[in-house]
């Protein structure tokens, strides 16, 4: 029987490192059915995805994934804990036996040990202390582990392991070593670069196709924060009183955001006017996305520990066969907008269409054909 293997991805954009990930899974689990949870039109670093979720999903299927489901914006733009919990929960619902993620260390025992430490009362007391002293979350996390350095993918890996425990899942977590040493790095020998570098090259109109499969060049339209900032600025200036209800806005931060929006007509100046030692770029940008799409504390509180539905984006023939097998499970799996009222509860319908509006906003701003 074919193994069902999960991936947690953004494909923002799909590059040679992602292909390597899929190839390694195929080596480990030949002929497996590969199911990917992929961030929708807004991603965890707090940015609009470089190209739409529909185009990224199609590329993922072409490159060897069998089934791609959406991690909606009320999960994909959240902290690592909520992001990981939702993604792992979705793979568990879809019947995955294992999931495989890229890691800087490829040491699952180390990550499991750290995950256990982070669940202790002492660790949580320490991290609160360091946050109160003004450190950013990644720095506070490291200091709470006696200054042990944790890279970004390993940090997510720790949250994936904690998510397995949260859902009491029998799935197994497995790591593969990233060929590109760092998220922001370039491996010129293997033509692998972090997605962040590729996006910057696209923005700067520099050559980037060497990092994509078969020197492929993406077609526009592309999405960058600069395009979204006028809409964000409007939301801030005309809804200042509502900012306190937005997810991840701490007391006092709304005032910094408002003042910077007043002063700056360009995105870079706006962002630089808010950054402090405590607030990393990614954390601030997640807040900006939450303001833009109206992601509130109440929405997060309602859905942080429960998954309302699974939304199918794309599938291969093999993926379709698997999908037909599991459609009988007692959980709403949505492949079209038809019969939403029949398949989803009223609350699940509301959050489904909320996410659809967020994607519509993305498409309208970018000029993507819907």
DRENDO-1510 file (C-alpha; in Angstrom, 1 decimal, always signed):
<recs>
REC; n; res; u; v; w
REC; 1; UNK; +0.0; +0.0; +0.0 .
REC; 2; UNK; +1.3; +3.4; -0.9 .
REC; 3; UNK; +2.5; +5.6; +1.9 .
REC; 4; UNK; +0.8; +9.0; +2.5 .
REC; 5; UNK; +3.4; +11.6; +3.1 .
REC; 6; UNK; +2.9; +15.3; +4.1 .
REC; 7; UNK; +4.7; +18.5; +3.3 .
REC; 8; UNK; +4.2; +22.0; +4.7 .
REC; 9; UNK; +5.1; +24.5; +2.0 .
REC; 10; UNK; +4.8; +28.0; +0.7 .
REC; 11; UNK; +6.4; +27.7; -2.8 .
REC; 12; UNK; +7.0; +31.4; -2.7 .
REC; 13; UNK; +8.1; +30.8; -5.4 .
REC; 14; UNK; +8.9; +27.2; -6.2 .
REC; 15; UNK; +12.6; +26.7; -6.7 .
REC; 16; UNK; +15.3; +24.1; -7.0 .
REC; 17; UNK; +15.4; +23.6; -3.2 .
REC; 18; UNK; +11.7; +22.6; -3.3 .
REC; 19; UNK; +12.3; +20.1; -6.1 .
REC; 20; UNK; +15.1; +18.6; -4.0 .
REC; 21; UNK; +12.7; +18.3; -1.1 .
REC; 22; UNK; +10.2; +16.4; -3.2 .
REC; 23; UNK; +13.0; +14.2; -4.7 .
REC; 24; UNK; +14.3; +13.3; -1.3 .
REC; 25; UNK; +10.8; +12.3; -0.2 .
REC; 26; UNK; +10.5; +10.1; -3.3 .
REC; 27; UNK; +13.8; +8.4; -2.3 .
REC; 28; UNK; +12.7; +7.8; +1.2 .
REC; 29; UNK; +9.1; +6.7; +0.3 .
REC; 30; UNK; +9.0; +5.5; -3.3 .
REC; 31; UNK; +5.7; +5.8; -5.2 .
REC; 32; UNK; +4.2; +7.6; -2.1 .
REC; 33; UNK; +1.2; +10.0; -2.3 .
REC; 34; UNK; +2.5; +13.4; -1.4 .
REC; 35; UNK; +0.1; +15.8; +0.2 .
REC; 36; UNK; +1.2; +19.5; +0.7 .
REC; 37; UNK; -0.4; +22.1; +3.0 .
REC; 38; UNK; +0.4; +25.3; +1.2 .
REC; 39; UNK; +0.0; +28.9; +2.4 .
REC; 40; UNK; -2.6; +30.8; +0.5 .
REC; 41; UNK; -2.2; +34.3; -0.9 .
REC; 42; UNK; -0.6; +35.7; +2.3 .
REC; 43; UNK; +2.4; +34.0; +3.9 .
REC; 44; UNK; +4.0; +33.5; +7.3 .
REC; 45; UNK; +6.7; +36.1; +6.9 .
REC; 46; UNK; +3.8; +38.7; +6.7 .
REC; 47; UNK; +3.9; +39.3; +2.9 .
REC; 48; UNK; +1.6; +38.8; +0.0 .
REC; 49; UNK; +2.8; +35.7; -1.9 .
REC; 50; UNK; +4.9; +36.6; -4.9 .
REC; 51; UNK; +2.3; +34.9; -7.2 .
REC; 52; UNK; -1.2; +33.7; -6.4 .
REC; 53; UNK; -2.0; +30.5; -4.5 .
REC; 54; UNK; -3.7; +29.0; -7.6 .
REC; 55; UNK; -0.6; +29.5; -9.8 .
REC; 56; UNK; +1.7; +28.2; -7.1 .
REC; 57; UNK; -0.5; +25.1; -6.5 .
REC; 58; UNK; -0.4; +24.3; -10.3 .
REC; 59; UNK; +3.4; +24.5; -10.3 .
REC; 60; UNK; +3.6; +22.2; -7.2 .
REC; 61; UNK; +1.5; +19.5; -8.9 .
REC; 62; UNK; +3.7; +19.8; -12.1 .
REC; 63; UNK; +6.8; +19.3; -9.9 .
REC; 64; UNK; +5.5; +16.0; -8.3 .
REC; 65; UNK; +3.1; +16.8; -5.4 .
REC; 66; UNK; -0.1; +14.8; -5.7 .
REC; 67; UNK; -2.5; +16.9; -3.6 .
REC; 68; UNK; -2.3; +20.5; -2.5 .
REC; 69; UNK; -4.6; +21.9; +0.2 .
REC; 70; UNK; -4.7; +25.5; +1.3 .
REC; 71; UNK; -3.5; +26.9; +4.6 .
REC; 72; UNK; -5.9; +29.8; +4.8 .
REC; 73; UNK; -4.8; +33.3; +5.8 .
REC; 74; UNK; -6.2; +33.0; +9.4 .
REC; 75; UNK; -3.4; +30.4; +9.9 .
REC; 76; UNK; -0.8; +31.2; +7.2 .
REC; 77; UNK; +0.0; +34.7; +8.6 .
REC; 78; UNK; +0.2; +33.7; +12.2 .
REC; 79; UNK; +3.0; +33.0; +14.7 .
REC; 80; UNK; +5.0; +29.8; +14.2 .
REC; 81; UNK; +2.9; +28.0; +16.9 .
REC; 82; UNK; -0.5; +28.6; +15.2 .
REC; 83; UNK; +0.9; +28.2; +11.7 .
REC; 84; UNK; +2.5; +24.8; +12.6 .
REC; 85; UNK; -0.5; +23.6; +14.6 .
REC; 86; UNK; -2.9; +24.2; +11.8 .
REC; 87; UNK; -0.7; +22.7; +9.1 .
REC; 88; UNK; +0.1; +19.6; +11.0 .
REC; 89; UNK; -3.6; +19.2; +12.0 .
REC; 90; UNK; -4.6; +19.3; +8.4 .
REC; 91; UNK; -2.1; +16.7; +7.3 .
REC; 92; UNK; -3.3; +14.5; +10.2 .
REC; 93; UNK; -6.9; +14.9; +9.0 .
REC; 94; UNK; -5.8; +13.9; +5.4 .
REC; 95; UNK; -4.4; +10.6; +6.7 .
REC; 96; UNK; -0.7; +11.2; +6.4 .
REC; 97; UNK; +1.5; +8.7; +8.1 .
REC; 98; UNK; +4.6; +11.0; +8.2 .
REC; 99; UNK; +5.5; +14.5; +7.1 .
REC; 100; UNK; +8.9; +15.7; +6.0 .
REC; 101; UNK; +10.4; +19.1; +6.4 .
REC; 102; UNK; +13.6; +20.9; +5.6 .
REC; 103; UNK; +15.9; +21.6; +8.5 .
REC; 104; UNK; +19.2; +23.4; +9.1 .
REC; 105; UNK; +20.5; +20.6; +11.4 .
REC; 106; UNK; +18.6; +17.5; +10.2 .
REC; 107; UNK; +18.6; +16.3; +13.8 .
REC; 108; UNK; +15.1; +15.3; +14.8 .
REC; 109; UNK; +16.2; +14.1; +18.3 .
REC; 110; UNK; +17.6; +17.5; +19.1 .
REC; 111; UNK; +14.4; +19.2; +17.9 .
REC; 112; UNK; +12.2; +16.8; +20.0 .
REC; 113; UNK; +14.3; +17.5; +23.1 .
REC; 114; UNK; +14.0; +21.3; +22.6 .
REC; 115; UNK; +10.2; +20.9; +22.0 .
REC; 116; UNK; +9.9; +19.1; +25.4 .
REC; 117; UNK; +11.9; +21.9; +27.1 .
REC; 118; UNK; +9.7; +24.6; +25.6 .
REC; 119; UNK; +6.7; +23.0; +27.2 .
REC; 120; UNK; +8.1; +23.4; +30.8 .
REC; 121; UNK; +7.0; +26.1; +33.2 .
REC; 122; UNK; +10.6; +27.3; +33.7 .
REC; 123; UNK; +11.1; +27.9; +29.9 .
REC; 124; UNK; +7.9; +29.9; +29.6 .
REC; 125; UNK; +8.8; +31.9; +32.7 .
REC; 126; UNK; +12.2; +32.8; +31.2 .
REC; 127; UNK; +10.8; +33.7; +27.7 .
REC; 128; UNK; +8.3; +36.0; +29.3 .
REC; 129; UNK; +11.1; +37.7; +31.3 .
REC; 130; UNK; +13.2; +38.2; +28.2 .
REC; 131; UNK; +10.3; +39.5; +26.2 .
REC; 132; UNK; +9.5; +42.0; +29.0 .
REC; 133; UNK; +13.1; +43.2; +28.8 .
REC; 134; UNK; +12.5; +44.1; +25.1 .
REC; 135; UNK; +14.0; +41.3; +23.2 .
REC; 136; UNK; +12.4; +40.0; +20.0 .
REC; 137; UNK; +10.8; +36.5; +20.2 .
REC; 138; UNK; +13.6; +34.6; +18.4 .
REC; 139; UNK; +16.2; +36.2; +20.7 .
REC; 140; UNK; +14.1; +35.5; +23.8 .
REC; 141; UNK; +13.6; +31.9; +22.7 .
REC; 142; UNK; +17.4; +31.5; +22.2 .
REC; 143; UNK; +18.3; +33.1; +25.5 .
REC; 144; UNK; +15.7; +30.8; +27.3 .
REC; 145; UNK; +17.7; +27.9; +25.9 .
REC; 146; UNK; +21.0; +29.3; +27.3 .
REC; 147; UNK; +21.7; +31.1; +24.1 .
REC; 148; UNK; +21.5; +28.0; +21.9 .
REC; 149; UNK; +21.1; +29.3; +18.3 .
REC; 150; UNK; +18.0; +28.0; +16.5 .
REC; 151; UNK; +17.6; +28.7; +12.8 .
REC; 152; UNK; +14.3; +29.5; +11.2 .
REC; 153; UNK; +13.4; +26.1; +9.8 .
REC; 154; UNK; +14.5; +24.3; +13.0 .
REC; 155; UNK; +12.3; +26.7; +14.9 .
REC; 156; UNK; +9.3; +25.7; +12.8 .
REC; 157; UNK; +10.3; +22.1; +13.2 .
REC; 158; UNK; +10.1; +22.5; +17.0 .
REC; 159; UNK; +6.6; +23.8; +16.6 .
REC; 160; UNK; +5.6; +21.0; +14.2 .
REC; 161; UNK; +6.7; +18.5; +16.9 .
REC; 162; UNK; +4.7; +20.4; +19.6 .
REC; 163; UNK; +1.7; +20.3; +17.2 .
REC; 164; UNK; +1.9; +16.5; +16.9 .
REC; 165; UNK; +1.5; +16.4; +20.6 .
REC; 166; UNK; -1.3; +18.9; +20.7 .
REC; 167; UNK; -3.4; +16.9; +18.2 .
REC; 168; UNK; -2.2; +13.6; +19.8 .
REC; 169; UNK; -1.3; +12.5; +16.3 .
REC; 170; UNK; +0.4; +9.3; +15.3 .
REC; 171; UNK; +2.1; +10.9; +12.4 .
REC; 172; UNK; +5.9; +10.8; +12.4 .
REC; 173; UNK; +8.1; +13.9; +11.8 .
REC; 174; UNK; +11.2; +13.5; +9.6 .
REC; 175; UNK; +13.7; +16.1; +8.6 .
REC; 176; UNK; +16.0; +16.4; +5.6 .
REC; 177; UNK; +19.0; +18.7; +5.5 .
REC; 178; UNK; +18.5; +21.9; +3.5 .
REC; 179; UNK; +21.0; +22.1; +0.6 .
REC; 180; UNK; +21.1; +25.8; +0.9 .
REC; 181; UNK; +22.6; +26.6; +4.3 .
REC; 182; UNK; +20.4; +29.5; +5.3 .
REC; 183; UNK; +17.0; +30.9; +4.4 .
REC; 184; UNK; +18.7; +34.0; +3.1 .
REC; 185; UNK; +21.6; +32.1; +1.5 .
REC; 186; UNK; +22.7; +31.1; -2.0 .
REC; 187; UNK; +24.2; +27.8; -3.0 .
REC; 188; UNK; +25.8; +28.7; -6.3 .
REC; 189; UNK; +27.1; +25.2; -6.9 .
REC; 190; UNK; +23.6; +23.7; -6.9 .
REC; 191; UNK; +21.8; +26.7; -8.1 .
REC; 192; UNK; +19.8; +26.9; -4.9 .
REC; 193; UNK; +18.8; +30.1; -3.2 .
REC; 194; UNK; +16.4; +31.0; -0.4 .
REC; 195; UNK; +13.0; +32.2; -1.6 .
REC; 196; UNK; +13.6; +35.6; +0.0 .
REC; 197; UNK; +16.6; +36.2; -2.3 .
REC; 198; UNK; +14.6; +35.1; -5.4 .
REC; 199; UNK; +11.8; +37.5; -4.5 .
REC; 200; UNK; +14.2; +40.3; -4.1 .
REC; 201; UNK; +15.8; +39.6; -7.4 .
REC; 202; UNK; +12.4; +39.7; -9.1 .
REC; 203; UNK; +11.6; +43.0; -7.4 .
REC; 204; UNK; +15.0; +44.4; -8.6 .
REC; 205; UNK; +14.5; +43.0; -12.1 .
REC; 206; UNK; +17.7; +40.9; -11.7 .
REC; 207; UNK; +18.4; +37.5; -13.1 .
REC; 208; UNK; +16.9; +34.7; -11.0 .
REC; 209; UNK; +15.9; +31.9; -13.3 .
REC; 210; UNK; +19.0; +29.9; -12.5 .
REC; 211; UNK; +17.4; +29.1; -9.1 .
REC; 212; UNK; +14.2; +27.8; -10.6 .
REC; 213; UNK; +13.6; +24.4; -12.1 .
REC; 214; UNK; +14.9; +24.2; -15.7 .
REC; 215; UNK; +15.8; +27.9; -15.6 .
REC; 216; UNK; +12.1; +28.7; -15.7 .
REC; 217; UNK; +11.1; +32.3; -15.6 .
REC; 218; UNK; +7.9; +33.2; -13.8 .
REC; 219; UNK; +5.2; +35.3; -15.5 .
REC; 220; UNK; +3.7; +38.3; -13.7 .
REC; 221; UNK; +1.8; +39.8; -12.2 .
REC; 222; UNK; +3.9; +39.8; -9.0 .
REC; 223; UNK; +2.9; +40.9; -5.6 .
REC; 224; UNK; +5.0; +43.1; -3.4 .
REC; 225; UNK; +4.3; +45.1; -0.2 .
REC; 226; UNK; +4.8; +48.3; -2.1 .
REC; 227; UNK; +1.6; +47.6; -4.1 .
REC; 228; UNK; -0.4; +46.8; -1.0 .
REC; 229; UNK; +0.8; +49.7; +1.2 .
REC; 230; UNK; -1.7; +52.3; +0.0 .
REC; 231; UNK; -4.6; +50.0; +1.0 .
REC; 232; UNK; -2.9; +49.2; +4.3 .
REC; 233; UNK; -2.3; +52.9; +5.0 .
REC; 234; UNK; -5.9; +53.7; +4.3 .
REC; 235; UNK; -7.0; +51.0; +6.7 .
REC; 236; UNK; -4.7; +52.4; +9.4 .
REC; 237; UNK; -5.6; +56.0; +9.1 .
REC; 238; UNK; -9.4; +55.5; +8.8 .
REC; 239; UNK; -9.7; +52.7; +11.4 .
REC; 240; UNK; -7.3; +53.8; +14.2 .
REC; 241; UNK; -9.8; +52.9; +16.9 .
REC; 242; UNK; -10.2; +49.4; +15.6 .
REC; 243; UNK; -6.5; +48.6; +15.5 .
REC; 244; UNK; -6.5; +47.4; +19.2 .
REC; 245; UNK; -8.8; +44.4; +18.1 .
REC; 246; UNK; -6.3; +43.2; +15.5 .
REC; 247; UNK; -4.4; +40.0; +16.1 .
REC; 248; UNK; -0.8; +40.5; +17.5 .
REC; 249; UNK; -1.1; +44.2; +18.2 .
REC; 250; UNK; +0.3; +44.9; +21.6 .
REC; 251; UNK; -0.6; +48.0; +23.6 .
REC; 252; UNK; +1.3; +51.0; +22.3 .
REC; 253; UNK; +2.1; +49.4; +18.9 .
REC; 254; UNK; -1.0; +50.7; +17.3 .
REC; 255; UNK; +0.2; +54.3; +18.1 .
REC; 256; UNK; +3.6; +53.7; +16.5 .
REC; 257; UNK; +1.9; +52.2; +13.4 .
REC; 258; UNK; -0.6; +55.1; +13.1 .
REC; 259; UNK; +2.2; +57.8; +13.4 .
REC; 260; UNK; +4.4; +56.1; +10.9 .
REC; 261; UNK; +1.4; +55.8; +8.4 .
REC; 262; UNK; +0.8; +59.5; +8.9 .
REC; 263; UNK; +4.4; +60.4; +8.0 .
REC; 264; UNK; +5.2; +58.0; +5.3 .
REC; 265; UNK; +3.8; +57.6; +1.8 .
REC; 266; UNK; +6.2; +54.8; +0.9 .
REC; 267; UNK; +6.2; +51.3; +2.4 .
REC; 268; UNK; +9.9; +51.2; +3.3 .
REC; 269; UNK; +9.8; +54.4; +5.3 .
REC; 270; UNK; +6.6; +53.2; +7.0 .
REC; 271; UNK; +8.3; +49.9; +8.1 .
REC; 272; UNK; +11.5; +51.6; +9.2 .
REC; 273; UNK; +9.5; +54.0; +11.3 .
REC; 274; UNK; +8.2; +51.2; +13.5 .
REC; 275; UNK; +11.0; +48.7; +13.8 .
REC; 276; UNK; +12.6; +48.3; +17.2 .
REC; 277; UNK; +14.8; +45.6; +18.9 .
REC; 278; UNK; +11.6; +44.0; +20.1 .
REC; 279; UNK; +9.7; +43.9; +16.8 .
REC; 280; UNK; +11.3; +41.9; +13.9 .
REC; 281; UNK; +10.4; +42.6; +10.3 .
REC; 282; UNK; +8.5; +39.4; +10.0 .
REC; 283; UNK; +6.4; +40.0; +13.2 .
REC; 284; UNK; +5.6; +43.6; +12.1 .
REC; 285; UNK; +4.6; +42.5; +8.6 .
REC; 286; UNK; +2.3; +39.8; +10.0 .
REC; 287; UNK; +0.6; +42.6; +12.0 .
REC; 288; UNK; +0.3; +44.6; +8.8 .
REC; 289; UNK; -1.3; +41.7; +6.9 .
REC; 290; UNK; -3.7; +41.3; +9.8 .
REC; 291; UNK; -4.7; +45.0; +9.6 .
REC; 292; UNK; -5.1; +44.7; +5.8 .
REC; 293; UNK; -7.4; +41.7; +5.9 .
REC; 294; UNK; -9.1; +42.3; +9.2 .
REC; 295; UNK; -7.7; +39.4; +11.1 .
REC; 296; UNK; -8.8; +40.0; +14.7 .
REC; 297; UNK; -8.0; +38.5; +18.1 .
REC; 298; UNK; -11.5; +37.1; +18.2 .
REC; 299; UNK; -11.1; +35.2; +14.9 .
REC; 300; UNK; -7.8; +33.8; +16.1 .
REC; 301; UNK; -9.2; +32.8; +19.4 .
REC; 302; UNK; -12.1; +31.0; +17.8 .
REC; 303; UNK; -10.0; +28.9; +15.3 .
REC; 304; UNK; -6.5; +28.6; +16.8 .
REC; 305; UNK; -7.3; +25.1; +18.2 .
REC; 306; UNK; -9.9; +23.8; +15.7 .
REC; 307; UNK; -9.8; +23.4; +12.0 .
REC; 308; UNK; -13.1; +24.4; +10.3 .
REC; 309; UNK; -12.5; +22.7; +6.8 .
REC; 310; UNK; -10.0; +21.5; +4.3 .
REC; 311; UNK; -9.9; +23.4; +1.0 .
REC; 312; UNK; -8.4; +21.5; -2.0 .
REC; 313; UNK; -6.5; +23.7; -4.4 .
REC; 314; UNK; -5.0; +21.2; -7.0 .
REC; 315; UNK; -4.5; +17.5; -7.4 .
REC; 316; UNK; -2.8; +15.0; -9.8 .
REC; 317; UNK; -4.5; +11.8; -11.0 .
REC; 318; UNK; -3.0; +9.9; -8.2 .
REC; 319; UNK; -4.1; +12.6; -5.8 .
REC; 320; UNK; -7.7; +12.5; -7.2 .
REC; 321; UNK; -7.9; +8.8; -6.6 .
REC; 322; UNK; -6.8; +9.3; -3.0 .
REC; 323; UNK; -9.2; +12.1; -2.5 .
REC; 324; UNK; -12.1; +10.0; -3.7 .
REC; 325; UNK; -11.1; +7.4; -1.1 .
REC; 326; UNK; -11.1; +9.8; +1.9 .
REC; 327; UNK; -14.1; +11.9; +1.0 .
REC; 328; UNK; -16.1; +9.6; +3.2 .
REC; 329; UNK; -14.4; +10.7; +6.3 .
REC; 330; UNK; -16.4; +12.7; +8.8 .
REC; 331; UNK; -14.8; +16.1; +8.0 .
REC; 332; UNK; -15.7; +18.8; +5.5 .
REC; 333; UNK; -13.3; +18.7; +2.5 .
REC; 334; UNK; -14.1; +21.4; +0.0 .
REC; 335; UNK; -13.0; +21.2; -3.6 .
REC; 336; UNK; -15.5; +23.7; -5.1 .
REC; 337; UNK; -17.7; +26.5; -3.7 .
REC; 338; UNK; -20.8; +24.5; -4.6 .
REC; 339; UNK; -22.9; +23.2; -1.7 .
REC; 340; UNK; -20.9; +25.2; +0.9 .
REC; 341; UNK; -24.1; +25.7; +2.9 .
REC; 342; UNK; -24.7; +21.9; +3.0 .
REC; 343; UNK; -21.1; +21.0; +3.8 .
REC; 344; UNK; -20.1; +23.6; +6.4 .
REC; 345; UNK; -21.6; +24.8; +9.6 .
REC; 346; UNK; -22.6; +28.5; +9.8 .
REC; 347; UNK; -19.4; +29.5; +11.6 .
REC; 348; UNK; -17.3; +27.5; +9.2 .
REC; 349; UNK; -19.1; +29.2; +6.3 .
REC; 350; UNK; -18.3; +32.6; +7.7 .
REC; 351; UNK; -14.6; +32.0; +8.1 .
REC; 352; UNK; -14.5; +30.3; +4.6 .
REC; 353; UNK; -15.9; +33.3; +2.9 .
REC; 354; UNK; -13.8; +35.6; +5.1 .
REC; 355; UNK; -10.7; +33.8; +3.6 .
REC; 356; UNK; -12.2; +34.1; +0.1 .
REC; 357; UNK; -12.5; +37.9; +0.6 .
REC; 358; UNK; -8.8; +38.1; +1.6 .
REC; 359; UNK; -7.9; +36.3; -1.6 .
REC; 360; UNK; -10.2; +38.5; -3.6 .
REC; 361; UNK; -8.4; +41.6; -2.2 .
REC; 362; UNK; -5.0; +40.0; -3.1 .
REC; 363; UNK; -6.2; +39.4; -6.7 .
REC; 364; UNK; -7.7; +42.9; -7.1 .
REC; 365; UNK; -4.6; +44.7; -5.9 .
REC; 366; UNK; -2.2; +42.5; -7.9 .
REC; 367; UNK; -4.4; +42.4; -11.0 .
REC; 368; UNK; -4.6; +38.6; -11.0 .
REC; 369; UNK; -7.3; +37.1; -13.2 .
REC; 370; UNK; -9.8; +35.3; -11.0 .
</recs>
